[in-house]
Amino acid sequence: MNSGERESRVERAREALRTVIDPELGYNIVDLGLIYDVSIDDAGMAHVLMTTTTRGCPATSYLQEGARESVARLPGIAGVEVVMTYDPEWSPQMMTPEAKRYLGMEEESIQ
């Protein structure tokens, strides 16, 4: 797989991850900043590094499984490994401007 194909697959995986909605915040996990990294190797194995807004989040398993299932549905994906991390710790600054607007957060208040 060349780098262009790999980038295209990673972008499709990120789009698929946008279908996973955090049940507490009501917004997708990509724009909330919960997805730290997505990579896909030559064998089609996808690797997703993600976090939750807090340690002990009651939706952790739900979010991990949603991430796994959303990427696994894509053509050319042989399997999905989802790793949860808290390094770095999530903060509201990791959200996209769209997510901040959706949640009614002012830029100045989350600096």
VENSULRA-V954491 format. One record per pair of residues at least 6 apart in sequence whose C-alpha atoms are under 8 Angstrom apart, sorted by the first residue. I is the first residue (numbers start at 0). J is the second residue. D is the distance in Angstrom with one decimal. If there is no record, write none. Layout:
BEGIN
i=I j=J d=D
i=I j=J d=D
END
This chain:
BEGIN
i=0 j=41 d=5.9
i=5 j=39 d=6.7
i=5 j=40 d=7.9
i=8 j=39 d=7.3
i=9 j=37 d=6.4
i=9 j=38 d=6.1
i=9 j=39 d=6.5
i=11 j=73 d=7.8
i=12 j=37 d=7.5
i=12 j=69 d=7.8
i=12 j=70 d=5.5
i=12 j=73 d=7.4
i=13 j=29 d=7.1
i=13 j=37 d=7.3
i=15 j=69 d=5.4
i=15 j=70 d=5.9
i=15 j=73 d=8.0
i=16 j=27 d=7.6
i=16 j=28 d=6.9
i=16 j=29 d=6.4
i=16 j=65 d=8.0
i=16 j=66 d=5.8
i=16 j=69 d=6.0
i=16 j=70 d=6.7
i=17 j=27 d=5.1
i=17 j=28 d=6.2
i=17 j=29 d=5.6
i=17 j=30 d=7.5
i=18 j=27 d=6.3
i=18 j=69 d=7.2
i=19 j=27 d=5.4
i=19 j=28 d=6.1
i=19 j=62 d=7.2
i=19 j=65 d=5.8
i=19 j=66 d=6.6
i=19 j=69 d=7.4
i=20 j=26 d=5.1
i=20 j=27 d=4.2
i=20 j=28 d=6.0
i=20 j=62 d=7.9
i=21 j=27 d=6.0
i=21 j=28 d=6.1
i=21 j=58 d=7.7
i=21 j=62 d=6.9
i=22 j=58 d=7.3
i=24 j=102 d=7.7
i=26 j=98 d=7.0
i=26 j=101 d=8.0
i=28 j=34 d=6.6
i=30 j=94 d=5.6
i=30 j=95 d=5.2
i=30 j=97 d=7.4
i=30 j=98 d=5.8
i=31 j=91 d=7.9
i=31 j=93 d=6.8
i=31 j=94 d=4.5
i=31 j=95 d=6.5
i=31 j=98 d=6.1
i=32 j=89 d=7.6
i=32 j=93 d=4.8
i=32 j=94 d=4.7
i=32 j=95 d=7.1
i=33 j=49 d=5.4
i=33 j=50 d=5.1
i=33 j=51 d=5.9
i=33 j=52 d=7.3
i=33 j=89 d=7.2
i=33 j=93 d=7.9
i=34 j=47 d=7.3
i=34 j=48 d=6.2
i=34 j=49 d=4.4
i=34 j=50 d=6.6
i=35 j=47 d=7.7
i=35 j=48 d=5.4
i=35 j=49 d=5.2
i=35 j=50 d=7.4
i=36 j=46 d=7.9
i=36 j=47 d=5.8
i=36 j=48 d=5.0
i=36 j=49 d=7.0
i=37 j=45 d=7.2
i=37 j=46 d=5.7
i=37 j=47 d=4.7
i=37 j=48 d=6.5
i=38 j=45 d=5.7
i=38 j=46 d=5.2
i=38 j=47 d=6.7
i=39 j=45 d=4.3
i=39 j=46 d=6.1
i=42 j=77 d=7.0
i=43 j=75 d=5.9
i=43 j=76 d=4.7
i=43 j=77 d=4.9
i=43 j=78 d=7.0
i=44 j=76 d=6.0
i=44 j=77 d=5.3
i=44 j=78 d=4.9
i=44 j=79 d=5.8
i=44 j=80 d=7.6
i=45 j=70 d=7.6
i=45 j=76 d=6.7
i=45 j=77 d=7.6
i=45 j=78 d=6.1
i=45 j=79 d=4.7
i=45 j=80 d=6.2
i=46 j=79 d=5.9
i=46 j=80 d=4.9
i=46 j=81 d=6.0
i=46 j=82 d=7.7
i=47 j=66 d=7.9
i=47 j=79 d=7.5
i=47 j=80 d=6.2
i=47 j=81 d=4.7
i=47 j=82 d=6.2
i=48 j=81 d=6.0
i=48 j=82 d=5.0
i=48 j=83 d=6.1
i=48 j=84 d=7.0
i=49 j=81 d=7.3
i=49 j=82 d=6.3
i=49 j=83 d=5.1
i=49 j=84 d=6.1
i=50 j=83 d=5.3
i=50 j=84 d=5.3
i=50 j=85 d=5.9
i=50 j=88 d=7.9
i=50 j=89 d=7.0
i=51 j=59 d=6.7
i=51 j=83 d=8.0
i=51 j=85 d=7.7
i=51 j=89 d=6.9
i=52 j=89 d=5.6
i=52 j=90 d=7.1
i=53 j=89 d=7.3
i=54 j=85 d=7.4
i=63 j=81 d=6.5
i=63 j=83 d=7.8
i=66 j=81 d=7.3
i=67 j=79 d=5.8
i=67 j=80 d=7.1
i=67 j=81 d=6.3
i=70 j=76 d=7.4
i=70 j=79 d=7.0
i=71 j=77 d=7.4
i=71 j=78 d=6.2
i=71 j=79 d=6.1
i=91 j=109 d=6.5
i=92 j=109 d=6.6
i=92 j=110 d=7.0
i=99 j=105 d=7.2
i=99 j=106 d=7.7
END
